[in-house]
Amino acid sequence: MLKRKIFFIPLICIISVFVSCEKTLTEDPQSIIAPDAFFQTEAQSRQATNGVYSHLPGIFNQTGLRAVTLAGTDLFMNQGGSATVEAIQDYNFSSATEANSHAVWKVCYAAIKDANFVISRISASSIDEETKAQLLAENKFLRALYYFILSNTFGDVPLWTEELKIQEISTLPRSPLAEVRAQMIQDLEEAAASLPARYDASNIGRATKGAALTLLAKVHLFNEDWQKAYDTASQVKDGEYILLPHYADLFDPYNKSKNNQESIFEIQYKRSAATNQNFVVNSFYTWFFPTGDATGGTYAGVDFGSTILQSYPQFYPTQYMIDLYEKQDERREVSLAWGFNGQEFDRGSKDDRPWFGPKFWDLTANRTASEKNFYFLRYADVILILAEASNELGNTVEAVAHINMIKDRAKAELLEVGGKLNQEQLREVIMKERAREFVGEFQRKWDLSRWGKLVEAIQRIANDSRDGATNVQAHHALFPIPYDEIVKNGKLTQNPGYN
């Protein structure tokens, strides 16, 4: 029986056999299913779709995506564990030296290539029309997601939606950002029309109607199309998704909060702690966990139990991030940690600073093998999209109501309803609220860039990031088009500000 849980299925052989043209194939031809002979059944089409999903765990576990979304923001400081990550923090990189964004480019385009292939083949298949519509919708959602990552990282990027040969792909020019987002909007509108609201337990992790609508609302938000952002986010209904009662409920360090009712789309990982079997794992927590002691068994002087954990702490919190939280804000003790289980750490992440907290930890991990899922979309984001769009549309009363939904869950001080905050002041509140709520969820760099606030944000933390504050410029809102890609493709142009 076909296992449909996304985290059990690696990139399937048929995709690499059919699509990859980079190397000569030497396999026995009788052992390979020709592409024209595949996609004849629902099971085959679903298996191919699972292959497009299977790029997600790798993209989100790579150093590249972590570096380009976390480093060089006002919330994280690098410990010096990686020269390329530190270069992003210091804004001291070029198109030839910046390897992290290049990794994002490569893996996202590999995923898009597969999505285009599967969309083309399923479209021409003779499977049941209802099943076909759903599988096409899933692949279009995924294609939009991959383009969302690419366009937020680079701006204008090559856009293609057809099944092309590798030689053709390597001659495509960059398409204007407006065209890329228009395609994302089309994909997501079509996906939302055919995706179900939910799945049974055997299909957890697949894209839903709510996921397509939420990502669509974010694209409209990034386009500053405030009315469409508001209208689309309003379709993601309260009740189908909820805010969990406590922020800590979202980030149980023993992974008991996976795929909860606030979660709209998660990147799925799986291992068995009982048998120590790894299926699809990540090492994200090791970048944030307290350093192990030389004697072994404890971490910064605190006993975490018998599980063998691993720490390569890449980041410590900026003072700005620490100061963002009121003492009573429940998010403070989830995102930051001064101790664990009643014991105080005997040293901080940097001088006397706290470590990043349980939000980032996986206490079921075995060394670097973690099954911690990553939120890509959750209901709190829908609420803050509604807040931001409402404010930009001039409805400050409604914006305050939505902001207070997030603050109330966190036990933070509420904004006064009908108070004296004007539109510009509420913008600042929303920017800080998104920092508190989504720290570490791959959003901060994209938010600062779309707001035009990156330079201001990095200069604000000059006491932490002296080189970053000196070097950062407006063009750093986007990363350079990878030098190697420009060498291979003469039609690619470079982003302004880079050689």
C-alpha positions as CSV (number, residue, x, y, z in Angstrom):
1,M,0.0,0.0,0.0
2,L,1.3,3.4,-0.9
3,K,2.4,5.5,2.1
4,R,1.1,9.0,1.6
5,K,2.6,10.9,4.4
6,I,4.9,13.4,2.8
7,F,7.8,12.9,5.2
8,F,8.2,9.2,4.3
9,I,8.7,9.8,0.6
10,P,12.1,10.9,-0.8
11,L,12.5,12.4,-4.2
12,I,11.3,9.5,-6.2
13,C,13.5,7.9,-8.8
14,I,11.1,8.6,-11.7
15,I,11.6,12.3,-11.3
16,S,15.4,12.1,-11.4
17,V,15.3,9.7,-14.3
18,F,12.9,11.6,-16.4
19,V,13.9,15.2,-15.6
20,S,17.6,15.3,-14.8
21,C,19.7,15.7,-17.9
22,E,23.0,16.7,-16.2
23,K,24.6,13.2,-16.4
24,T,24.5,10.2,-18.7
25,L,22.2,7.4,-17.6
26,T,23.7,3.9,-17.5
27,E,20.9,2.0,-15.9
28,D,19.4,-1.1,-17.4
29,P,16.7,0.3,-19.7
30,Q,14.4,-2.5,-18.7
31,S,14.5,-1.3,-15.1
32,I,13.2,2.2,-16.0
33,I,9.7,3.2,-16.6
34,A,9.5,5.5,-19.6
35,P,7.8,8.8,-18.8
36,D,5.1,8.3,-21.4
37,A,4.2,5.0,-19.7
38,F,4.0,6.5,-16.3
39,F,1.1,8.8,-15.0
40,Q,-1.4,6.1,-16.1
41,T,-2.9,5.7,-12.7
42,E,-3.9,7.8,-9.7
43,A,-1.2,6.1,-7.6
44,Q,1.5,6.9,-10.1
45,S,0.4,10.5,-10.4
46,R,0.3,10.9,-6.6
47,Q,3.7,9.3,-6.3
48,A,5.1,11.9,-8.7
49,T,3.4,14.7,-6.8
50,N,5.0,13.4,-3.6
51,G,8.4,13.8,-5.4
52,V,7.7,17.5,-5.8
53,Y,6.8,17.8,-2.1
54,S,10.1,15.9,-1.2
55,H,12.2,19.0,-2.1
56,L,10.7,20.9,0.9
57,P,12.6,19.2,3.7
58,G,15.9,19.7,2.0
59,I,15.3,23.3,1.2
60,F,14.4,24.2,4.7
61,N,17.2,22.1,6.3
62,Q,19.9,23.6,4.2
63,T,22.3,26.3,5.6
64,G,21.4,28.4,2.6
65,L,17.8,29.2,3.4
66,R,18.6,29.6,7.1
67,A,21.4,32.0,6.3
68,V,19.5,34.3,3.9
69,T,16.4,34.6,6.1
70,L,17.9,34.7,9.6
71,A,21.4,36.2,9.3
72,G,21.7,39.9,8.5
73,T,18.5,40.8,10.4
74,D,17.9,42.7,13.6
75,L,17.1,39.6,15.6
76,F,20.1,37.2,15.2
77,M,23.8,37.5,15.6
78,N,26.2,34.9,14.2
79,Q,28.7,33.3,16.6
80,G,31.3,33.0,13.9
81,G,30.7,29.4,13.2
82,S,30.4,29.9,9.4
83,A,32.4,32.5,7.4
84,T,29.7,32.7,4.7
85,V,26.9,33.3,7.3
86,E,29.0,35.9,9.0
87,A,29.6,37.6,5.7
88,I,25.8,38.0,5.3
89,Q,25.5,39.4,8.8
90,D,28.3,41.9,8.1
91,Y,27.0,42.7,4.6
92,N,30.4,41.9,3.2
93,F,29.7,39.6,0.3
94,S,29.7,39.6,-3.5
95,S,28.0,37.7,-6.3
96,A,31.1,35.5,-6.5
97,T,31.5,34.7,-2.8
98,E,27.9,34.4,-1.6
99,A,27.2,30.7,-1.6
100,N,24.1,30.5,0.6
101,S,21.7,32.3,-1.8
102,H,23.2,30.3,-4.7
103,A,22.2,27.1,-2.8
104,V,18.6,28.5,-2.5
105,W,18.6,29.2,-6.2
106,K,19.7,25.7,-7.2
107,V,17.3,23.7,-4.9
108,C,14.3,25.9,-5.7
109,Y,14.8,25.6,-9.4
110,A,15.3,21.9,-9.2
111,A,11.9,21.7,-7.4
112,I,10.3,24.0,-10.0
113,K,11.7,21.8,-12.8
114,D,10.0,18.8,-11.2
115,A,6.8,20.6,-10.6
116,N,6.5,21.7,-14.2
117,F,7.2,18.2,-15.4
118,V,4.6,16.6,-13.2
119,I,2.0,19.3,-14.0
120,S,2.6,18.7,-17.7
121,R,2.3,14.9,-17.4
122,I,-0.7,14.8,-15.1
123,S,-2.5,17.3,-17.3
124,A,-2.2,14.9,-20.3
125,S,-3.1,11.8,-18.2
126,S,-6.4,10.0,-18.3
127,I,-6.9,9.7,-14.6
128,D,-10.1,10.6,-12.9
129,E,-10.8,14.3,-13.4
130,E,-11.5,15.1,-9.8
131,T,-8.2,13.5,-8.7
132,K,-6.4,15.2,-11.6
133,A,-7.7,18.6,-10.5
134,Q,-6.5,18.0,-6.9
135,L,-3.1,16.8,-7.8
136,L,-2.6,19.7,-10.3
137,A,-3.6,22.0,-7.5
138,E,-1.1,20.6,-5.1
139,N,1.7,20.9,-7.7
140,K,0.7,24.5,-8.5
141,F,0.7,25.4,-4.8
142,L,4.2,24.0,-4.5
143,R,5.5,25.8,-7.6
144,A,4.1,29.0,-6.2
145,L,5.8,28.3,-2.9
146,Y,9.2,27.7,-4.6
147,Y,8.8,30.9,-6.6
148,F,7.9,32.8,-3.5
149,I,11.2,31.8,-1.9
150,L,13.1,32.7,-5.0
151,S,11.5,36.0,-5.7
152,N,11.8,37.1,-2.1
153,T,15.5,36.3,-2.2
154,F,16.5,37.6,-5.7
155,G,13.6,39.8,-7.0
156,D,13.3,39.3,-10.8
157,V,14.0,35.6,-11.6
158,P,13.7,33.4,-14.6
159,L,10.1,32.2,-14.9
160,W,8.9,29.2,-16.7
161,T,6.0,26.9,-16.3
162,E,6.5,24.4,-19.1
163,E,8.3,21.1,-19.4
164,L,11.6,22.3,-20.9
165,K,14.9,20.7,-21.8
166,I,17.8,21.6,-19.6
167,Q,19.4,23.4,-22.6
168,E,16.4,25.7,-22.9
169,I,16.2,26.4,-19.2
170,S,19.8,27.6,-19.1
171,T,19.1,30.3,-21.7
172,L,16.1,32.0,-20.0
173,P,16.3,35.6,-19.0
174,R,15.0,37.1,-15.7
175,S,11.3,37.9,-15.7
176,P,10.1,41.1,-13.9
177,L,9.0,40.5,-10.4
178,A,5.4,41.6,-11.3
179,E,5.2,38.8,-13.9
180,V,6.6,36.2,-11.4
181,R,4.0,37.2,-8.8
182,A,1.2,37.2,-11.4
183,Q,2.1,33.6,-12.1
184,M,2.1,32.8,-8.4
185,I,-1.3,34.4,-8.0
186,Q,-2.7,32.4,-10.9
187,D,-1.3,29.2,-9.6
188,L,-2.6,29.8,-6.1
189,E,-6.1,30.9,-7.2
190,E,-6.3,27.7,-9.3
191,A,-5.0,25.7,-6.4
192,A,-7.4,27.1,-3.9
193,A,-10.3,26.3,-6.2
194,S,-9.5,22.5,-6.2
195,L,-7.8,21.8,-2.9
196,P,-9.7,20.2,0.0
197,A,-10.1,22.0,3.3
198,R,-8.5,19.1,5.1
199,Y,-7.1,15.5,4.7
200,D,-7.3,12.3,6.7
201,A,-4.5,11.3,9.0
202,S,-2.7,9.4,6.2
203,N,-2.2,12.5,4.1
204,I,-1.1,15.0,6.8
205,G,1.3,17.5,5.3
206,R,-0.4,18.0,1.9
207,A,-1.4,21.4,0.7
208,T,-5.0,22.5,1.6
209,K,-7.3,25.2,0.4
210,G,-6.3,27.2,3.5
211,A,-2.7,26.9,2.6
212,A,-3.2,28.2,-0.9
213,L,-5.4,31.1,0.3
214,T,-2.9,32.1,3.0
215,L,0.1,32.1,0.6
216,L,-2.0,34.0,-1.9
217,A,-2.8,36.6,0.7
218,K,0.9,36.9,1.5
219,V,1.7,37.5,-2.2
220,H,-0.9,40.2,-2.3
221,L,0.6,41.7,0.8
222,F,4.1,41.7,-0.7
223,N,2.5,43.4,-3.8
224,E,1.0,46.0,-1.4
225,D,-2.4,45.2,-2.9
226,W,-4.0,45.7,0.5
227,Q,-7.6,45.1,-0.5
228,K,-6.9,41.7,-2.2
229,A,-4.6,40.8,0.7
230,Y,-7.5,41.6,3.2
231,D,-10.2,39.8,1.1
232,T,-8.1,36.7,0.6
233,A,-7.0,36.4,4.2
234,S,-10.6,36.8,5.2
235,Q,-11.4,33.6,3.4
236,V,-9.2,31.6,5.8
237,K,-11.9,31.1,8.3
238,D,-11.6,31.2,12.0
239,G,-12.8,27.8,13.2
240,E,-11.1,25.9,10.4
241,Y,-7.9,27.3,12.0
242,I,-7.6,28.8,15.5
243,L,-5.0,30.5,17.6
244,L,-3.9,27.8,20.1
245,P,-4.5,29.0,23.7
246,H,-0.8,29.5,24.5
247,Y,2.2,30.3,22.4
248,A,4.1,27.5,24.0
249,D,1.5,25.1,22.7
250,L,2.9,25.7,19.2
251,F,6.5,24.9,20.1
252,D,6.6,21.9,22.4
253,P,10.3,20.9,22.6
254,Y,9.3,17.2,22.6
255,N,7.4,17.7,19.2
256,K,3.9,17.0,20.5
257,S,2.5,20.1,18.7
258,K,3.0,19.0,15.1
259,N,0.3,19.7,12.6
260,N,-2.0,21.4,15.2
261,Q,-5.1,23.5,14.5
262,E,-3.2,26.7,14.2
263,S,-0.8,25.2,11.6
264,I,-1.8,25.8,8.0
265,F,1.3,24.4,6.2
266,E,4.3,22.7,7.8
267,I,7.5,21.3,6.4
268,Q,7.4,17.7,7.5
269,Y,10.2,15.7,9.2
270,K,10.1,12.2,10.8
271,R,12.2,10.0,12.9
272,S,11.4,7.4,15.6
273,A,12.9,8.2,18.9
274,A,11.9,4.8,20.2
275,T,13.8,2.8,17.6
276,N,16.3,5.6,16.7
277,Q,15.3,5.3,13.0
278,N,15.7,8.4,10.9
279,F,13.3,8.9,7.9
280,V,13.6,12.6,7.0
281,V,15.4,14.8,9.5
282,N,16.9,18.2,10.0
283,S,19.6,19.7,12.2
284,F,18.1,23.1,12.7
285,Y,17.9,22.9,16.5
286,T,21.7,22.5,16.8
287,W,22.2,26.1,15.7
288,F,20.3,27.4,18.8
289,F,20.8,24.9,21.6
290,P,23.0,25.7,24.6
291,T,26.6,24.5,24.3
292,G,27.4,21.1,25.8
293,D,29.8,21.0,28.8
294,A,33.2,19.4,28.5
295,T,32.3,16.7,31.0
296,G,29.3,15.6,29.0
297,G,25.6,15.1,29.9
298,T,24.8,18.7,30.6
299,Y,24.4,21.8,28.5
300,A,25.5,25.2,29.9
301,G,25.3,23.5,33.3
302,V,21.8,22.1,33.0
303,D,20.9,18.4,32.7
304,F,18.6,17.7,29.8
305,G,18.2,14.0,30.5
306,S,19.6,10.9,28.8
307,T,19.0,11.9,25.2
308,I,22.2,12.6,23.3
309,L,21.8,16.1,21.9
310,Q,24.2,18.2,19.9
311,S,25.0,21.9,19.8
312,Y,26.7,24.0,17.2
313,P,25.2,27.3,18.3
314,Q,25.4,29.6,15.3
315,F,23.2,32.4,16.6
316,Y,22.6,34.4,19.7
317,P,19.8,37.0,20.2
318,T,20.4,40.7,19.5
319,Q,19.8,43.0,22.4
320,Y,17.1,44.5,20.3
321,M,15.3,41.2,20.2
322,I,15.6,40.6,23.9
323,D,14.2,44.1,24.6
324,L,11.2,43.5,22.3
325,Y,9.4,41.4,24.9
326,E,7.5,42.7,27.9
327,K,8.3,40.6,31.0
328,Q,4.7,39.2,31.0
329,D,4.7,38.3,27.3
330,E,4.5,34.5,27.2
331,R,6.5,34.5,23.9
332,R,9.6,35.7,25.8
333,E,10.1,32.5,27.8
334,V,9.4,30.4,24.6
335,S,11.7,32.2,22.3
336,L,14.4,32.9,24.9
337,A,15.8,30.8,27.7
338,W,17.7,31.6,30.8
339,G,17.4,28.0,32.1
340,F,15.4,24.8,31.8
341,N,13.3,22.7,34.1
342,G,13.9,24.9,37.1
343,Q,17.7,25.1,36.6
344,E,19.5,28.2,35.5
345,F,22.2,28.1,32.8
346,D,25.6,28.7,34.2
347,R,26.6,30.8,31.1
348,G,24.8,32.7,28.4
349,S,24.8,32.5,24.6
350,K,26.9,35.6,24.5
351,D,28.2,37.3,27.7
352,D,25.1,37.4,29.9
353,R,22.5,37.0,27.2
354,P,19.9,34.2,27.2
355,W,20.0,31.3,24.7
356,F,17.3,30.9,22.1
357,G,14.6,29.0,23.8
358,P,12.3,25.9,23.6
359,K,10.7,27.3,20.4
360,F,13.9,26.2,18.6
361,W,14.7,23.0,20.5
362,D,14.1,19.3,19.8
363,L,14.6,17.3,22.9
364,T,13.7,14.1,21.1
365,A,16.7,14.5,18.7
366,N,19.6,12.1,18.5
367,R,22.7,14.3,18.0
368,T,22.1,16.2,14.7
369,A,19.0,14.2,13.7
370,S,15.9,16.1,14.5
371,E,12.3,15.6,13.5
372,K,11.2,19.1,14.4
373,N,8.7,20.4,11.8
374,F,8.9,24.0,10.5
375,Y,5.9,26.3,10.2
376,F,5.7,27.9,6.8
377,L,2.1,29.2,7.3
378,R,0.0,29.4,10.4
379,Y,-3.1,31.2,11.5
380,A,-1.3,34.0,13.4
381,D,0.1,35.1,10.1
382,V,-3.4,35.4,8.7
383,I,-4.4,37.6,11.6
384,L,-1.4,39.9,11.2
385,I,-2.0,40.0,7.4
386,L,-5.5,41.3,8.2
387,A,-4.1,43.7,10.7
388,E,-1.5,45.1,8.2
389,A,-4.0,45.3,5.3
390,S,-6.6,46.9,7.5
391,N,-4.2,49.6,8.7
392,E,-3.0,50.4,5.1
393,L,-6.7,50.6,4.0
394,G,-7.2,53.2,6.8
395,N,-9.2,51.0,9.1
396,T,-7.1,51.5,12.2
397,V,-9.8,50.2,14.6
398,E,-9.9,46.8,12.9
399,A,-6.2,46.7,12.7
400,V,-6.0,47.2,16.5
401,A,-8.5,44.4,17.0
402,H,-6.5,42.0,15.0
403,I,-3.2,43.0,16.7
404,N,-4.9,42.5,20.1
405,M,-5.9,38.9,19.2
406,I,-2.2,38.1,18.9
407,K,-1.2,40.1,22.0
408,D,-4.0,38.7,24.1
409,R,-2.9,35.1,23.4
410,A,0.6,36.1,24.5
411,K,-0.6,37.9,27.6
412,A,1.1,41.1,26.3
413,E,-0.3,44.5,27.0
414,L,-3.2,45.2,24.7
415,L,-3.5,48.3,22.5
416,E,-6.2,50.7,23.5
417,V,-9.3,50.2,21.2
418,G,-10.1,53.6,19.7
419,G,-6.8,54.9,21.0
420,K,-4.5,57.6,19.7
421,L,-2.2,55.5,17.5
422,N,-2.3,56.7,13.9
423,Q,-1.6,54.7,10.8
424,E,2.2,55.2,10.8
425,Q,2.4,54.3,14.5
426,L,0.4,51.2,13.9
427,R,2.8,50.2,11.1
428,E,5.6,50.2,13.7
429,V,3.5,48.2,16.1
430,I,2.9,45.6,13.4
431,M,6.5,45.4,12.4
432,K,7.5,44.7,16.1
433,E,4.6,42.3,16.5
434,R,5.7,40.2,13.5
435,A,9.2,40.1,15.0
436,R,8.0,38.8,18.3
437,E,5.6,36.3,16.8
438,F,7.6,34.8,14.0
439,V,11.2,35.0,15.2
440,G,13.1,32.1,13.6
441,E,10.3,31.2,11.2
442,F,12.1,32.3,8.0
443,Q,10.2,35.6,7.7
444,R,12.2,38.5,9.2
445,K,14.6,39.3,6.2
446,W,11.7,39.2,3.8
447,D,9.6,41.5,6.0
448,L,12.3,44.1,6.5
449,S,13.0,44.0,2.7
450,R,9.4,44.5,1.6
451,W,8.9,47.3,4.1
452,G,12.1,49.1,2.9
453,K,13.3,48.9,6.5
454,L,16.4,46.8,6.2
455,V,19.1,49.5,6.4
456,E,17.3,51.2,9.4
457,A,16.9,47.9,11.2
458,I,20.6,46.9,10.9
459,Q,21.8,50.4,11.8
460,R,19.6,50.2,14.9
461,I,21.7,47.2,16.2
462,A,25.1,48.9,15.5
463,N,26.2,48.0,19.1
464,D,25.8,44.3,18.1
465,S,26.5,44.4,14.4
466,R,29.1,47.2,13.9
467,D,30.3,45.9,10.5
468,G,26.7,45.2,9.4
469,A,25.5,48.7,10.3
470,T,28.5,50.2,8.5
471,N,28.2,48.1,5.3
472,V,24.4,47.6,4.8
473,Q,22.9,49.4,1.8
474,A,19.4,49.5,0.2
475,H,20.4,47.0,-2.5
476,H,21.1,44.3,0.2
477,A,17.3,43.8,0.4
478,L,18.0,41.3,-2.4
479,F,20.8,38.9,-2.8
480,P,23.0,38.9,-6.0
481,I,22.1,36.6,-8.9
482,P,24.7,33.8,-8.4
483,Y,27.9,34.5,-10.4
484,D,28.1,30.9,-11.7
485,E,24.6,31.2,-13.1
486,I,25.5,34.4,-15.0
487,V,28.6,32.7,-16.4
488,K,26.5,29.8,-17.7
489,N,23.6,32.0,-18.9
490,G,24.5,35.1,-20.8
491,K,20.9,36.4,-20.7
492,L,21.0,36.8,-16.9
493,T,21.6,40.2,-15.5
494,Q,22.9,41.2,-12.1
495,N,20.9,42.9,-9.3
496,P,21.9,46.6,-8.9
497,G,24.7,47.2,-6.4
498,Y,26.6,43.9,-7.1
499,N,29.4,43.3,-9.6
